[in-house]
């Protein structure tokens, strides 16, 4: 069974080294214009800092419905980034 993007990000968010790797991944996606600034901060708060949804919504001044919409879009884009990097490293 294949691992989902959410499971991948949760796995790496469990320890300090993993959270550093996630920050690098998110920063790389931002620098390549694959994700927006808002998506970047949402991913940082959700996975690199492991904050609660209410806290993230207050920090970004968005409602929970918007949070879930943005998160789903960001996860699709991060999945693309991970697949892209995987292809680069396997060549």
TORLO-92992 format. One line per 8 residues: number of its first residue (from 1); for each residue x, y negated, z of N, C-alpha, C, O. Coordinates in Angstrom, 2 decimals. Last residue first. Layout:
% residues N
NUM = X,Y,Z,X,Y,Z,X,Y,Z,X,Y,Z  ...
This chain:
% residues 91
91 = 17.73,-9.26,-10.68,18.43,-9.21,-11.97,19.90,-8.95,-11.82,20.62,-8.88,-12.82  16.67,-9.63,-8.22,16.76,-8.24,-8.69,17.48,-8.14,-10.03,17.79,-7.04,-10.48  16.56,-12.36,-7.77,17.51,-11.58,-6.98,17.63,-10.13,-7.45,18.61,-9.47,-7.12  14.51,-13.13,-9.55,15.86,-13.70,-9.68,16.89,-12.82,-8.98,17.96,-12.56,-9.52  12.31,-11.77,-8.57,12.79,-11.46,-9.92,14.21,-11.96,-10.11,15.02,-11.31,-10.77  12.03,-13.03,-6.11,12.31,-11.61,-6.15,12.86,-11.18,-7.51,13.75,-10.34,-7.59  11.32,-15.60,-6.87,12.61,-15.38,-6.22,13.01,-13.90,-6.26,14.18,-13.56,-6.43  8.76,-15.01,-7.91,9.78,-15.65,-8.75,11.17,-15.42,-8.19,12.09,-15.08,-8.92
83 = 7.46,-14.06,-5.64,7.64,-13.18,-6.81,8.73,-13.72,-7.73,9.53,-12.95,-8.28  7.52,-16.43,-4.09,8.18,-15.20,-3.61,8.45,-14.25,-4.77,9.54,-13.69,-4.87  5.97,-18.13,-5.72,7.36,-18.47,-5.40,8.13,-17.24,-4.95,9.27,-17.03,-5.37  3.50,-16.79,-5.64,4.19,-17.00,-6.93,5.67,-17.28,-6.69,6.53,-16.75,-7.39  2.98,-17.10,-2.92,3.12,-15.76,-3.49,3.85,-15.82,-4.83,4.71,-14.99,-5.11  2.67,-19.84,-2.84,3.83,-19.25,-2.16,4.05,-17.82,-2.66,5.19,-17.39,-2.81  0.24,-20.07,-4.25,1.45,-20.70,-4.78,2.72,-20.13,-4.14,3.73,-19.96,-4.81  -1.45,-18.69,-2.52,-1.32,-18.25,-3.91,-0.03,-18.80,-4.50,0.71,-18.08,-5.18
75 = -1.20,-20.28,-0.25,-0.75,-18.88,-0.22,-0.59,-18.31,-1.62,0.33,-17.53,-1.87  -2.40,-22.66,-1.07,-0.97,-22.65,-0.76,-0.43,-21.23,-0.75,0.70,-20.99,-1.20  -5.07,-21.85,-1.29,-4.35,-22.33,-2.48,-2.84,-22.27,-2.26,-2.10,-21.88,-3.16  -5.57,-21.20,1.41,-5.69,-20.18,0.36,-4.96,-20.59,-0.91,-4.30,-19.76,-1.54  -5.16,-23.72,2.61,-4.32,-22.58,2.97,-4.38,-21.51,1.89,-3.34,-20.96,1.49  -7.24,-25.24,1.52,-5.85,-25.61,1.23,-4.91,-24.44,1.51,-3.98,-24.19,0.75  -9.42,-23.84,2.66,-9.30,-24.01,1.21,-7.85,-24.30,0.82,-7.31,-23.68,-0.09  -8.93,-24.11,5.40,-8.95,-22.77,4.78,-8.83,-22.84,3.26,-8.19,-21.98,2.65
67 = -9.09,-26.93,5.68,-7.90,-26.19,6.08,-7.84,-24.84,5.36,-6.81,-24.49,4.78  -11.73,-27.44,4.99,-10.66,-27.93,4.11,-9.36,-27.19,4.40,-8.61,-26.87,3.48  -12.90,-26.29,7.27,-13.24,-25.80,5.93,-12.15,-26.20,4.93,-11.72,-25.38,4.13  -11.89,-27.87,9.35,-11.50,-26.47,9.24,-11.80,-25.87,7.87,-11.04,-25.04,7.37  -10.81,-31.13,8.12,-11.74,-30.24,8.81,-11.30,-28.79,8.59,-10.43,-28.52,7.76  -7.88,-33.16,8.80,-8.76,-32.42,7.90,-9.71,-31.57,8.73,-9.45,-31.30,9.90  -5.49,-34.36,9.87,-6.75,-35.10,9.73,-7.65,-34.47,8.67,-8.13,-35.15,7.76  -3.27,-32.96,10.58,-3.39,-33.35,9.17,-4.66,-34.14,8.86,-4.88,-34.54,7.72
59 = -3.74,-32.61,13.34,-2.47,-33.17,12.89,-2.56,-33.70,11.46,-2.01,-34.76,11.15  -6.23,-31.34,13.36,-6.08,-32.66,13.98,-4.82,-33.35,13.47,-4.84,-34.55,13.20  -5.53,-28.95,12.07,-6.56,-29.82,11.49,-6.46,-31.23,12.07,-6.59,-32.21,11.33  -3.70,-27.90,13.90,-3.26,-28.25,12.54,-4.25,-29.22,11.89,-3.85,-30.19,11.25  -5.38,-27.45,16.10,-4.23,-28.34,16.23,-3.76,-28.82,14.86,-3.46,-30.00,14.68  -7.15,-25.56,15.05,-7.64,-26.86,15.53,-6.53,-27.89,15.63,-6.72,-29.05,15.29  -5.37,-23.39,14.52,-6.08,-24.06,13.43,-6.56,-25.45,13.87,-6.40,-26.41,13.12  -2.22,-23.46,16.29,-3.61,-23.06,16.15,-4.29,-23.92,15.08,-3.85,-25.03,14.77
51 = 1.11,-22.81,15.02,0.11,-23.62,15.71,-1.29,-23.08,15.44,-1.52,-22.34,14.48  3.64,-21.74,14.17,2.59,-20.89,14.75,1.57,-21.69,15.57,1.21,-21.29,16.68  5.68,-22.86,12.77,5.49,-23.33,14.14,4.39,-22.58,14.88,4.21,-22.76,16.08  5.58,-21.49,10.39,6.90,-21.76,10.96,6.80,-22.24,12.41,7.74,-22.05,13.18  2.73,-21.25,9.93,3.61,-20.09,9.97,4.98,-20.35,10.61,5.49,-19.48,11.31  1.34,-23.72,10.30,0.66,-22.43,10.48,1.64,-21.28,10.69,1.40,-20.42,11.53  3.17,-25.80,9.79,2.47,-25.74,11.06,1.88,-24.35,11.32,1.93,-23.87,12.45  3.99,-25.05,7.16,4.96,-25.22,8.24,4.27,-25.06,9.60,4.72,-24.30,10.45
43 = 1.54,-25.12,5.79,2.28,-23.86,5.90,3.31,-23.92,7.04,3.49,-22.96,7.78  0.95,-27.86,6.06,0.02,-26.87,6.57,0.72,-25.53,6.75,0.53,-24.87,7.77  3.11,-29.00,4.74,2.97,-29.20,6.17,2.00,-28.20,6.78,2.20,-27.75,7.90  2.57,-28.05,2.08,3.84,-27.79,2.75,3.68,-27.90,4.27,4.08,-26.99,5.01  0.10,-29.14,1.52,0.23,-27.69,1.60,1.50,-27.30,2.35,1.52,-26.36,3.14  0.90,-31.84,1.44,-0.08,-31.41,2.43,-0.03,-29.89,2.61,-0.10,-29.40,3.74  2.66,-31.82,-0.75,3.15,-32.21,0.59,2.21,-31.71,1.68,2.65,-31.21,2.72  2.06,-28.89,-2.81,1.96,-30.32,-2.47,2.51,-30.57,-1.08,2.79,-29.63,-0.33
35 = 4.20,-26.59,-4.57,3.17,-26.90,-3.57,3.19,-28.40,-3.29,4.19,-29.08,-3.51  5.99,-26.82,-6.59,5.04,-25.70,-6.66,3.92,-25.87,-5.64,2.81,-25.36,-5.84  8.16,-28.56,-6.81,6.80,-29.04,-7.08,5.80,-27.91,-7.30,4.88,-28.04,-8.10  10.51,-27.73,-5.82,10.24,-27.34,-7.21,8.83,-27.76,-7.64,8.36,-27.36,-8.71  10.28,-28.59,-3.19,11.27,-29.23,-4.06,11.05,-28.90,-5.53,11.37,-29.72,-6.40  8.36,-26.75,-2.25,8.06,-28.19,-2.30,9.01,-28.90,-3.27,8.57,-29.71,-4.08  9.78,-24.35,-2.37,8.55,-24.49,-3.15,8.16,-25.96,-3.29,7.67,-26.37,-4.35  11.80,-24.98,-0.53,12.15,-24.67,-1.92,10.92,-24.84,-2.82,11.02,-25.40,-3.91
27 = 10.30,-25.23,1.79,11.03,-26.40,1.29,11.40,-26.19,-0.18,11.33,-27.12,-0.98  9.42,-22.59,2.10,8.44,-23.65,1.89,9.10,-24.90,1.31,8.54,-25.56,0.44  11.93,-21.31,2.48,11.04,-20.91,1.39,10.05,-22.02,1.07,9.85,-22.36,-0.10  12.82,-22.59,4.81,13.60,-22.69,3.57,12.74,-22.35,2.36,12.81,-23.03,1.33  10.83,-21.76,6.60,11.03,-23.20,6.35,11.80,-23.41,5.05,11.47,-24.31,4.27  11.33,-19.00,6.57,10.07,-19.52,6.05,10.19,-21.01,5.73,9.69,-21.47,4.70  13.82,-18.93,7.82,13.70,-18.47,6.43,12.42,-19.00,5.79,12.41,-19.39,4.62  13.04,-19.78,10.35,14.00,-20.59,9.60,13.93,-20.22,8.11,13.98,-21.10,7.25
19 = 11.42,-17.65,11.08,10.81,-18.97,10.91,11.73,-19.92,10.16,11.26,-20.77,9.40  13.35,-15.65,11.31,12.31,-15.55,10.29,11.65,-16.88,10.02,11.34,-17.21,8.87  14.78,-16.54,13.52,15.45,-16.43,12.22,14.44,-16.35,11.08,14.66,-16.93,10.01  12.76,-16.35,15.56,13.36,-17.64,15.19,14.02,-17.59,13.81,13.83,-18.51,13.01  9.93,-14.20,14.74,11.16,-14.55,15.44,11.78,-15.82,14.85,11.38,-16.30,13.79  7.49,-14.13,13.35,7.58,-13.54,14.68,8.86,-13.88,15.44,8.86,-13.86,16.67  7.25,-14.90,10.76,7.01,-15.94,11.77,7.17,-15.41,13.19,6.99,-16.17,14.15  7.54,-12.66,9.16,8.69,-13.54,9.31,8.49,-14.61,10.38,9.47,-15.18,10.87
11 = 4.90,-11.66,9.41,6.05,-10.85,9.80,7.27,-11.74,10.06,7.95,-11.57,11.07  3.37,-13.70,8.27,3.22,-13.41,9.69,4.41,-12.60,10.22,4.88,-12.82,11.33  4.20,-13.49,5.58,4.49,-14.71,6.33,4.36,-14.48,7.84,5.16,-15.02,8.60  3.22,-10.90,4.99,4.63,-11.24,4.78,5.01,-12.44,5.63,6.03,-12.42,6.33  0.49,-11.23,5.42,1.24,-10.28,6.24,2.74,-10.58,6.17,3.44,-10.51,7.18  -0.06,-13.10,3.36,-0.32,-13.45,4.77,0.48,-12.53,5.71,1.07,-13.00,6.68  0.54,-11.57,1.11,1.33,-12.76,1.41,1.15,-13.18,2.86,2.12,-13.57,3.52  0.44,-8.02,1.81,-0.12,-9.28,1.32,0.79,-10.44,1.72,1.69,-10.30,2.55
3 = 2.05,-5.12,0.59,1.92,-6.10,1.67,1.38,-7.41,1.09,1.81,-7.84,0.02  0.54,-2.21,-0.81,1.33,-3.44,-0.94,1.04,-4.38,0.22,-0.07,-4.42,0.75  0.85,1.18,0.00,0.00,0.00,0.00,0.90,-1.24,0.00,1.89,-1.30,0.73
